[in-house]
């Protein structure tokens, strides 16, 4: 007489081994997926930076080499804030060159973490209707930056300008260190994250780097240690490619 038994189930030890294997596979896969997504963000940023620069150079060709002015409309002389820019003199003219830029108002890392990203490219203050924020920093047609009365950075106003101190940097991902002032620091591309550090907190870890576009039309992802730090009038520290 034979005895019939049902299918044999997994023992607790076998289940534990299976769960452990799955956990290891997940641990190996997630970082790879994260790196792939961040690489895609950086590639998208570089594509956008090239489009922004192409629009600026197209504008310059029609205006005797003059780049679109980015200076804030509401800033006192010498108090221009590079983290803001001018809708009437910069953004609207660029949109007339390439209307698709209306969808490219920000670095991808900033747009995925900044609570105000949905307002980028739009005037936000009735008392300064021409001043807008983008998820980028625009470096041309600005006030020169000074420290203790000495010029530390000369902004380009023509596509052919080559100033010292200065650079060919035209656009960068939006990033600043508030340097202890009453504001958070904004840091994209910190690994795969966008981070805002509280006032007075050291940028640690810092961004891996920033997307940078030059006036010659090129764009690249510049590592953090290769960027130059420059303070502006409100004390915020900005970063550009030398």
Order of alpha helices (4+ residues) and beta strands (2+ residues): alpha-beta-alpha-alpha-beta-beta-beta-beta-beta-beta-beta-beta-beta-beta-beta
